[in-house]
Amino acid sequence: MFESVFISQLLILAGAHFLAVASPGPDLAVVIKQSIRYGKRHALITSIGIGSAILVHVAYSAIGVGLLIKQSPMLFNMLKYLCAGYLAYIGYKSLSVKASAPEQFHQQPKLDKQSGSKAFGLGFITNVLNPKATLFFLSIFSVVVSQQTPNMWLGAYALYLSLATMAWFCFVSLVLSKASVRNKFLTLGHYFDWLMGVVLIGLAIKVALSSL
């Protein structure tokens, strides 16, 4: 009987998580940028970084730190401004890309311009500092997960949510990294970088104006 309760919790978490992870936000914007600009390998590594960061959210939600963040506007504001600043910085870097010559539009992804560790860190930091993710885990854990939930099940929830996040963004990466799709984007050259820069800065502003 007790196991059925925890299975129900997992199913609720899975459903809510799917809706949250599939909605547009900083994570998706970063994965799109990585897929088009640097190619499949870097986009997949970034996706793994995003999924790994989920473990951080689950950890602080499970041990009660999430409640502290929820009750402290100052802590929440620090988190959201850090995220906004980080997204604005990435957006600024995209807007700083110089115009490409026409013969460069169909070049291969710039695999030599970014290390694997940097790609992982980009995904990890973007998700850890994402107030959208913070609010999701604060809300869902306070409503669905009880004080009586065993650590074994909490671990199962964390593992599922992390792997499901990785799987979703890896899927997005694979779709966007296909040669036919990528070449269509690269035909726009620097215009694509500028567009993503505007999107990321727009997300930064939205995050900065968000509230508990």
CYANA upper distance limits for C-alpha pairs under 8 A (distance plus 0.5 A):
  1 MET  CA      5 VAL  CA      7.19
  2 PHE  CA      6 PHE  CA      7.17
  3 GLU  CA      7 ILE  CA      6.61
  4 SER  CA      8 SER  CA      6.58
  5 VAL  CA      9 GLN  CA      6.82
  6 PHE  CA     10 LEU  CA      6.69
  6 PHE  CA    149 THR  CA      7.83
  6 PHE  CA    153 TRP  CA      7.56
  7 ILE  CA     11 LEU  CA      6.73
  8 SER  CA     12 ILE  CA      6.72
  9 GLN  CA     13 LEU  CA      6.62
  9 GLN  CA    144 VAL  CA      6.62
  9 GLN  CA    145 VAL  CA      7.26
 10 LEU  CA     14 ALA  CA      6.49
 10 LEU  CA    157 TYR  CA      6.85
 11 LEU  CA     15 GLY  CA      6.69
 12 ILE  CA     16 ALA  CA      6.67
 12 ILE  CA    144 VAL  CA      8.05
 13 LEU  CA     17 HIS  CA      6.31
 13 LEU  CA    140 ILE  CA      7.68
 13 LEU  CA    144 VAL  CA      8.07
 13 LEU  CA    157 TYR  CA      8.38
 14 ALA  CA     18 PHE  CA      6.64
 14 ALA  CA    161 LEU  CA      7.76
 15 GLY  CA     19 LEU  CA      7.12
 16 ALA  CA     20 ALA  CA      6.79
 16 ALA  CA    140 ILE  CA      8.47
 17 HIS  CA     21 VAL  CA      6.43
 17 HIS  CA    161 LEU  CA      7.84
 18 PHE  CA     22 ALA  CA      6.51
 19 LEU  CA     23 SER  CA      6.90
 20 ALA  CA    136 PHE  CA      8.14
 21 VAL  CA    165 THR  CA      7.35
 21 VAL  CA    168 TRP  CA      8.24
 22 ALA  CA    168 TRP  CA      8.31
 24 PRO  CA     28 LEU  CA      6.48
 24 PRO  CA     29 ALA  CA      7.93
 25 GLY  CA     29 ALA  CA      6.79
 25 GLY  CA    132 LYS  CA      8.48
 25 GLY  CA    203 LEU  CA      7.80
 26 PRO  CA     30 VAL  CA      6.66
 26 PRO  CA     87 LEU  CA      8.08
 26 PRO  CA    126 THR  CA      7.42
 26 PRO  CA    127 ASN  CA      8.20
 26 PRO  CA    130 ASN  CA      7.74
 26 PRO  CA    200 LEU  CA      7.62
 26 PRO  CA    203 LEU  CA      7.22
 27 ASP  CA     31 VAL  CA      6.77
 27 ASP  CA     50 ILE  CA      7.69
 27 ASP  CA    123 GLY  CA      7.59
 27 ASP  CA    126 THR  CA      6.98
 27 ASP  CA    127 ASN  CA      6.82
 28 LEU  CA     32 ILE  CA      6.62
 28 LEU  CA    169 PHE  CA      8.00
 29 ALA  CA     33 LYS  CA      6.76
 29 ALA  CA    196 MET  CA      7.93
 29 ALA  CA    199 VAL  CA      8.18
 29 ALA  CA    200 LEU  CA      7.53
 30 VAL  CA     34 GLN  CA      6.64
 30 VAL  CA    123 GLY  CA      7.84
 31 VAL  CA     35 SER  CA      6.49
 31 VAL  CA     43 ALA  CA      6.34
 31 VAL  CA     46 THR  CA      7.28
 31 VAL  CA     47 SER  CA      7.30
 31 VAL  CA    123 GLY  CA      8.34
 31 VAL  CA    169 PHE  CA      7.57
 31 VAL  CA    172 VAL  CA      8.15
 31 VAL  CA    173 SER  CA      7.10
 32 ILE  CA     36 ILE  CA      6.75
 32 ILE  CA     43 ALA  CA      8.36
 32 ILE  CA    172 VAL  CA      8.27
 32 ILE  CA    173 SER  CA      7.61
 32 ILE  CA    176 LEU  CA      7.57
 33 LYS  CA     37 ARG  CA      6.36
 33 LYS  CA     38 TYR  CA      8.39
 33 LYS  CA    193 ASP  CA      8.26
 33 LYS  CA    196 MET  CA      7.42
 34 GLN  CA     38 TYR  CA      5.78
 34 GLN  CA     39 GLY  CA      7.03
 34 GLN  CA     42 HIS  CA      6.95
 34 GLN  CA     43 ALA  CA      5.47
 34 GLN  CA     46 THR  CA      8.10
 35 SER  CA     39 GLY  CA      5.25
 35 SER  CA     40 LYS  CA      6.18
 35 SER  CA     42 HIS  CA      7.68
 35 SER  CA     43 ALA  CA      5.41
 35 SER  CA    173 SER  CA      6.06
 35 SER  CA    174 LEU  CA      8.42
 35 SER  CA    176 LEU  CA      6.35
 35 SER  CA    177 SER  CA      5.75
 35 SER  CA    182 ARG  CA      8.31
 36 ILE  CA    109 PRO  CA      7.88
 36 ILE  CA    176 LEU  CA      7.16
 36 ILE  CA    177 SER  CA      6.79
 36 ILE  CA    182 ARG  CA      6.04
 36 ILE  CA    185 PHE  CA      7.34
 36 ILE  CA    186 LEU  CA      7.70
 37 ARG  CA    109 PRO  CA      6.26
 37 ARG  CA    110 LYS  CA      7.06
 37 ARG  CA    186 LEU  CA      8.33
 38 TYR  CA     42 HIS  CA      6.60
 38 TYR  CA     43 ALA  CA      7.70
 38 TYR  CA    109 PRO  CA      5.10
 38 TYR  CA    110 LYS  CA      5.41
 38 TYR  CA    111 LEU  CA      5.97
 38 TYR  CA    113 LYS  CA      8.47
 38 TYR  CA    114 GLN  CA      8.24
 39 GLY  CA     43 ALA  CA      6.75
 39 GLY  CA    109 PRO  CA      5.66
 39 GLY  CA    110 LYS  CA      7.90
 39 GLY  CA    111 LEU  CA      7.53
 39 GLY  CA    177 SER  CA      6.13
 40 LYS  CA     44 LEU  CA      6.56
 40 LYS  CA    173 SER  CA      6.66
 40 LYS  CA    174 LEU  CA      6.72
 40 LYS  CA    177 SER  CA      5.57
 40 LYS  CA    178 LYS  CA      8.44
 41 ARG  CA     45 ILE  CA      6.81
 42 HIS  CA     46 THR  CA      6.61
 42 HIS  CA    111 LEU  CA      8.10
 42 HIS  CA    114 GLN  CA      8.49
 42 HIS  CA    116 GLY  CA      6.97
 42 HIS  CA    119 ALA  CA      6.36
 43 ALA  CA     47 SER  CA      6.64
 43 ALA  CA    119 ALA  CA      7.92
 43 ALA  CA    170 CYS  CA      7.90
 43 ALA  CA    173 SER  CA      6.04
 44 LEU  CA     48 ILE  CA      6.77
 44 LEU  CA    169 PHE  CA      8.04
 44 LEU  CA    170 CYS  CA      5.81
 44 LEU  CA    173 SER  CA      6.62
 44 LEU  CA    174 LEU  CA      8.31
 45 ILE  CA     49 GLY  CA      6.79
 45 ILE  CA    116 GLY  CA      7.23
 45 ILE  CA    119 ALA  CA      6.52
 45 ILE  CA    120 PHE  CA      5.78
 45 ILE  CA    123 GLY  CA      8.47
 46 THR  CA     50 ILE  CA      6.83
 46 THR  CA    119 ALA  CA      5.48
 46 THR  CA    120 PHE  CA      5.07
 46 THR  CA    121 GLY  CA      7.79
 46 THR  CA    122 LEU  CA      6.89
 46 THR  CA    123 GLY  CA      5.04
 46 THR  CA    124 PHE  CA      7.90
 47 SER  CA     51 GLY  CA      6.76
 47 SER  CA    120 PHE  CA      8.04
 47 SER  CA    123 GLY  CA      6.69
 47 SER  CA    165 THR  CA      8.35
 47 SER  CA    166 MET  CA      5.96
 47 SER  CA    169 PHE  CA      5.75
 47 SER  CA    170 CYS  CA      6.21
 47 SER  CA    173 SER  CA      8.26
 48 ILE  CA     52 SER  CA      6.54
 48 ILE  CA    120 PHE  CA      7.27
 48 ILE  CA    123 GLY  CA      7.88
 48 ILE  CA    124 PHE  CA      8.50
 48 ILE  CA    166 MET  CA      5.74
 48 ILE  CA    170 CYS  CA      8.18
 49 GLY  CA     53 ALA  CA      6.82
 49 GLY  CA    119 ALA  CA      8.29
 49 GLY  CA    120 PHE  CA      5.08
 49 GLY  CA    121 GLY  CA      6.82
 49 GLY  CA    122 LEU  CA      7.79
 49 GLY  CA    123 GLY  CA      5.11
 49 GLY  CA    124 PHE  CA      4.81
 49 GLY  CA    166 MET  CA      8.48
 50 ILE  CA     54 ILE  CA      7.39
 50 ILE  CA    120 PHE  CA      8.26
 50 ILE  CA    123 GLY  CA      5.03
 50 ILE  CA    124 PHE  CA      5.20
 50 ILE  CA    125 ILE  CA      8.28
 50 ILE  CA    126 THR  CA      7.78
 50 ILE  CA    127 ASN  CA      6.05
 50 ILE  CA    128 VAL  CA      8.49
 50 ILE  CA    165 THR  CA      7.78
 50 ILE  CA    166 MET  CA      7.31
 51 GLY  CA     55 LEU  CA      8.14
 51 GLY  CA    124 PHE  CA      8.05
 51 GLY  CA    161 LEU  CA      8.31
 51 GLY  CA    162 SER  CA      5.16
 51 GLY  CA    163 LEU  CA      6.82
 51 GLY  CA    164 ALA  CA      8.12
 51 GLY  CA    165 THR  CA      5.49
 51 GLY  CA    166 MET  CA      5.08
 52 SER  CA     56 VAL  CA      8.18
 52 SER  CA    124 PHE  CA      7.15
 52 SER  CA    162 SER  CA      6.45
 52 SER  CA    166 MET  CA      8.28
 53 ALA  CA     57 HIS  CA      7.45
 53 ALA  CA    124 PHE  CA      5.66
 53 ALA  CA    125 ILE  CA      8.01
 53 ALA  CA    127 ASN  CA      6.52
 53 ALA  CA    128 VAL  CA      6.07
 53 ALA  CA    162 SER  CA      8.14
 54 ILE  CA     58 VAL  CA      6.81
 54 ILE  CA    127 ASN  CA      7.95
 54 ILE  CA    128 VAL  CA      7.93
 54 ILE  CA    158 ALA  CA      7.92
 54 ILE  CA    161 LEU  CA      7.41
 54 ILE  CA    162 SER  CA      5.82
 54 ILE  CA    165 THR  CA      8.33
 55 LEU  CA     59 ALA  CA      6.50
 55 LEU  CA    158 ALA  CA      6.38
 55 LEU  CA    159 LEU  CA      8.06
 55 LEU  CA    162 SER  CA      6.80
 56 VAL  CA     60 TYR  CA      6.89
 56 VAL  CA    128 VAL  CA      7.62
 57 HIS  CA     61 SER  CA      6.60
 57 HIS  CA    128 VAL  CA      7.75
 57 HIS  CA    133 ALA  CA      8.10
 57 HIS  CA    134 THR  CA      7.09
 57 HIS  CA    137 PHE  CA      7.06
 58 VAL  CA     62 ALA  CA      6.42
 58 VAL  CA    137 PHE  CA      7.43
 58 VAL  CA    158 ALA  CA      6.43
 59 ALA  CA     63 ILE  CA      6.78
 59 ALA  CA    158 ALA  CA      8.50
 60 TYR  CA     64 GLY  CA      6.55
 60 TYR  CA     65 VAL  CA      5.35
 60 TYR  CA     66 GLY  CA      5.91
 61 SER  CA     65 VAL  CA      6.48
 61 SER  CA     66 GLY  CA      5.04
 61 SER  CA     67 LEU  CA      7.69
 61 SER  CA    137 PHE  CA      7.13
 61 SER  CA    138 LEU  CA      6.76
 61 SER  CA    141 PHE  CA      7.15
 62 ALA  CA     66 GLY  CA      8.21
 62 ALA  CA    141 PHE  CA      8.12
 62 ALA  CA    154 LEU  CA      8.00
 64 GLY  CA     68 LEU  CA      7.38
 65 VAL  CA     69 ILE  CA      6.94
 66 GLY  CA     70 LYS  CA      6.62
 66 GLY  CA    138 LEU  CA      6.35
 67 LEU  CA     71 GLN  CA      6.65
 67 LEU  CA    138 LEU  CA      7.63
 68 LEU  CA     72 SER  CA      6.56
 69 ILE  CA     73 PRO  CA      7.72
 69 ILE  CA     75 LEU  CA      6.21
 69 ILE  CA     76 PHE  CA      6.24
 70 LYS  CA     76 PHE  CA      7.58
 70 LYS  CA    138 LEU  CA      7.69
 70 LYS  CA    212 LEU  CA      7.73
 72 SER  CA     76 PHE  CA      6.94
 73 PRO  CA     77 ASN  CA      6.42
 73 PRO  CA    212 LEU  CA      8.00
 74 MET  CA     78 MET  CA      6.69
 75 LEU  CA     79 LEU  CA      6.82
 76 PHE  CA     80 LYS  CA      6.71
 76 PHE  CA    212 LEU  CA      8.11
 77 ASN  CA     81 TYR  CA      6.50
 78 MET  CA     82 LEU  CA      6.64
 79 LEU  CA     83 CYS  CA      6.78
 79 LEU  CA    129 LEU  CA      6.66
 79 LEU  CA    130 ASN  CA      8.40
 79 LEU  CA    131 PRO  CA      7.46
 80 LYS  CA     84 ALA  CA      6.53
 80 LYS  CA    129 LEU  CA      7.44
 80 LYS  CA    130 ASN  CA      7.58
 80 LYS  CA    131 PRO  CA      6.16
 80 LYS  CA    207 VAL  CA      6.64
 80 LYS  CA    208 ALA  CA      6.42
 80 LYS  CA    210 SER  CA      8.26
 81 TYR  CA     85 GLY  CA      6.45
 81 TYR  CA    207 VAL  CA      8.09
 81 TYR  CA    208 ALA  CA      6.19
 82 LEU  CA     86 TYR  CA      6.66
 82 LEU  CA    129 LEU  CA      7.20
 83 CYS  CA     87 LEU  CA      6.65
 83 CYS  CA    126 THR  CA      7.61
 83 CYS  CA    129 LEU  CA      5.32
 83 CYS  CA    130 ASN  CA      6.35
 83 CYS  CA    131 PRO  CA      7.88
 83 CYS  CA    204 ALA  CA      7.71
 83 CYS  CA    207 VAL  CA      7.82
 84 ALA  CA     88 ALA  CA      6.52
 84 ALA  CA    203 LEU  CA      8.04
 84 ALA  CA    204 ALA  CA      4.64
 84 ALA  CA    205 ILE  CA      7.09
 84 ALA  CA    207 VAL  CA      6.24
 84 ALA  CA    208 ALA  CA      6.09
 85 GLY  CA     89 TYR  CA      6.61
 85 GLY  CA    204 ALA  CA      7.30
 86 TYR  CA     90 ILE  CA      6.89
 86 TYR  CA    126 THR  CA      8.14
 86 TYR  CA    204 ALA  CA      8.38
 87 LEU  CA     91 GLY  CA      6.59
 87 LEU  CA    126 THR  CA      8.15
 87 LEU  CA    200 LEU  CA      6.27
 87 LEU  CA    201 ILE  CA      6.85
 87 LEU  CA    203 LEU  CA      7.74
 87 LEU  CA    204 ALA  CA      5.87
 88 ALA  CA     92 TYR  CA      6.51
 88 ALA  CA    200 LEU  CA      6.84
 88 ALA  CA    201 ILE  CA      5.27
 88 ALA  CA    204 ALA  CA      6.05
 89 TYR  CA     93 LYS  CA      6.78
 90 ILE  CA     94 SER  CA      6.88
 90 ILE  CA    197 GLY  CA      7.70
 90 ILE  CA    200 LEU  CA      7.61
 91 GLY  CA     95 LEU  CA      6.77
 91 GLY  CA    196 MET  CA      7.39
 91 GLY  CA    197 GLY  CA      4.35
 91 GLY  CA    198 VAL  CA      6.95
 91 GLY  CA    199 VAL  CA      7.95
 91 GLY  CA    200 LEU  CA      5.47
 91 GLY  CA    201 ILE  CA      5.83
 92 TYR  CA     96 SER  CA      6.65
 92 TYR  CA    197 GLY  CA      6.63
 92 TYR  CA    201 ILE  CA      8.03
 93 LYS  CA     97 VAL  CA      7.30
 93 LYS  CA    197 GLY  CA      7.85
 94 SER  CA    193 ASP  CA      5.61
 94 SER  CA    194 TRP  CA      6.30
 94 SER  CA    196 MET  CA      7.30
 94 SER  CA    197 GLY  CA      5.32
 95 LEU  CA    193 ASP  CA      6.89
 95 LEU  CA    194 TRP  CA      5.18
 95 LEU  CA    195 LEU  CA      8.42
 95 LEU  CA    197 GLY  CA      5.68
 95 LEU  CA    198 VAL  CA      7.97
 96 SER  CA    194 TRP  CA      8.34
 97 VAL  CA    190 HIS  CA      6.94
 97 VAL  CA    193 ASP  CA      7.30
 97 VAL  CA    194 TRP  CA      7.93
 98 LYS  CA    190 HIS  CA      7.12
 99 ALA  CA    189 GLY  CA      7.86
 99 ALA  CA    190 HIS  CA      5.77
 99 ALA  CA    191 TYR  CA      8.38
100 SER  CA    104 GLN  CA      6.66
100 SER  CA    105 PHE  CA      7.50
100 SER  CA    189 GLY  CA      6.54
100 SER  CA    190 HIS  CA      6.49
101 ALA  CA    105 PHE  CA      7.67
103 GLU  CA    107 GLN  CA      8.44
104 GLN  CA    189 GLY  CA      8.31
105 PHE  CA    183 ASN  CA      8.37
105 PHE  CA    186 LEU  CA      5.93
105 PHE  CA    187 THR  CA      5.53
105 PHE  CA    188 LEU  CA      7.63
105 PHE  CA    189 GLY  CA      5.93
106 HIS  CA    183 ASN  CA      6.66
106 HIS  CA    186 LEU  CA      6.81
106 HIS  CA    187 THR  CA      7.03
110 LYS  CA    114 GLN  CA      8.12
111 LEU  CA    115 SER  CA      8.48
114 GLN  CA    118 LYS  CA      6.97
114 GLN  CA    119 ALA  CA      7.33
115 SER  CA    119 ALA  CA      6.83
116 GLY  CA    120 PHE  CA      6.70
117 SER  CA    121 GLY  CA      6.51
118 LYS  CA    122 LEU  CA      6.51
119 ALA  CA    123 GLY  CA      7.09
120 PHE  CA    124 PHE  CA      6.65
121 GLY  CA    125 ILE  CA      6.35
122 LEU  CA    126 THR  CA      6.50
123 GLY  CA    127 ASN  CA      6.80
124 PHE  CA    128 VAL  CA      6.60
125 ILE  CA    129 LEU  CA      6.47
126 THR  CA    130 ASN  CA      6.52
127 ASN  CA    133 ALA  CA      7.41
128 VAL  CA    133 ALA  CA      8.18
128 VAL  CA    134 THR  CA      8.44
130 ASN  CA    134 THR  CA      6.99
131 PRO  CA    135 LEU  CA      6.46
131 PRO  CA    207 VAL  CA      7.55
132 LYS  CA    136 PHE  CA      6.67
133 ALA  CA    137 PHE  CA      6.81
134 THR  CA    138 LEU  CA      6.60
135 LEU  CA    139 SER  CA      6.47
135 LEU  CA    212 LEU  CA      8.03
136 PHE  CA    140 ILE  CA      6.50
137 PHE  CA    141 PHE  CA      6.18
138 LEU  CA    142 SER  CA      6.58
139 SER  CA    143 VAL  CA      6.80
140 ILE  CA    144 VAL  CA      6.18
140 ILE  CA    145 VAL  CA      7.93
141 PHE  CA    145 VAL  CA      5.39
141 PHE  CA    146 SER  CA      8.26
142 SER  CA    146 SER  CA      7.97
145 VAL  CA    149 THR  CA      7.10
149 THR  CA    153 TRP  CA      7.10
149 THR  CA    154 LEU  CA      7.33
150 PRO  CA    154 LEU  CA      6.88
151 ASN  CA    155 GLY  CA      6.53
152 MET  CA    156 ALA  CA      6.81
153 TRP  CA    157 TYR  CA      6.61
154 LEU  CA    158 ALA  CA      6.67
155 GLY  CA    159 LEU  CA      6.60
156 ALA  CA    160 TYR  CA      6.58
157 TYR  CA    161 LEU  CA      6.57
158 ALA  CA    162 SER  CA      6.54
159 LEU  CA    163 LEU  CA      6.57
160 TYR  CA    164 ALA  CA      6.34
161 LEU  CA    165 THR  CA      6.57
162 SER  CA    166 MET  CA      6.81
163 LEU  CA    167 ALA  CA      6.52
164 ALA  CA    168 TRP  CA      6.69
165 THR  CA    169 PHE  CA      6.85
166 MET  CA    170 CYS  CA      6.37
167 ALA  CA    171 PHE  CA      6.59
168 TRP  CA    172 VAL  CA      6.89
169 PHE  CA    173 SER  CA      6.51
170 CYS  CA    174 LEU  CA      6.64
171 PHE  CA    175 VAL  CA      6.80
172 VAL  CA    176 LEU  CA      6.66
173 SER  CA    177 SER  CA      6.32
174 LEU  CA    178 LYS  CA      6.96
175 VAL  CA    181 VAL  CA      8.19
176 LEU  CA    181 VAL  CA      6.40
176 LEU  CA    182 ARG  CA      6.73
177 SER  CA    181 VAL  CA      7.23
177 SER  CA    182 ARG  CA      6.13
178 LYS  CA    182 ARG  CA      6.38
179 ALA  CA    183 ASN  CA      6.33
180 SER  CA    184 LYS  CA      6.97
181 VAL  CA    185 PHE  CA      7.15
182 ARG  CA    186 LEU  CA      6.55
183 ASN  CA    187 THR  CA      6.44
184 LYS  CA    188 LEU  CA      7.83
185 PHE  CA    189 GLY  CA      7.72
185 PHE  CA    192 PHE  CA      7.32
186 LEU  CA    192 PHE  CA      7.88
188 LEU  CA    192 PHE  CA      6.33
189 GLY  CA    193 ASP  CA      7.90
190 HIS  CA    194 TRP  CA      6.78
191 TYR  CA    195 LEU  CA      6.60
192 PHE  CA    196 MET  CA      6.70
193 ASP  CA    197 GLY  CA      6.55
194 TRP  CA    198 VAL  CA      6.82
195 LEU  CA    199 VAL  CA      6.81
196 MET  CA    200 LEU  CA      6.53
197 GLY  CA    201 ILE  CA      6.66
198 VAL  CA    202 GLY  CA      6.50
199 VAL  CA    203 LEU  CA      6.67
200 LEU  CA    204 ALA  CA      6.65
201 ILE  CA    205 ILE  CA      6.79
202 GLY  CA    206 LYS  CA      6.75
203 LEU  CA    207 VAL  CA      6.54
204 ALA  CA    208 ALA  CA      6.62
205 ILE  CA    209 LEU  CA      6.77
206 LYS  CA    210 SER  CA      6.75
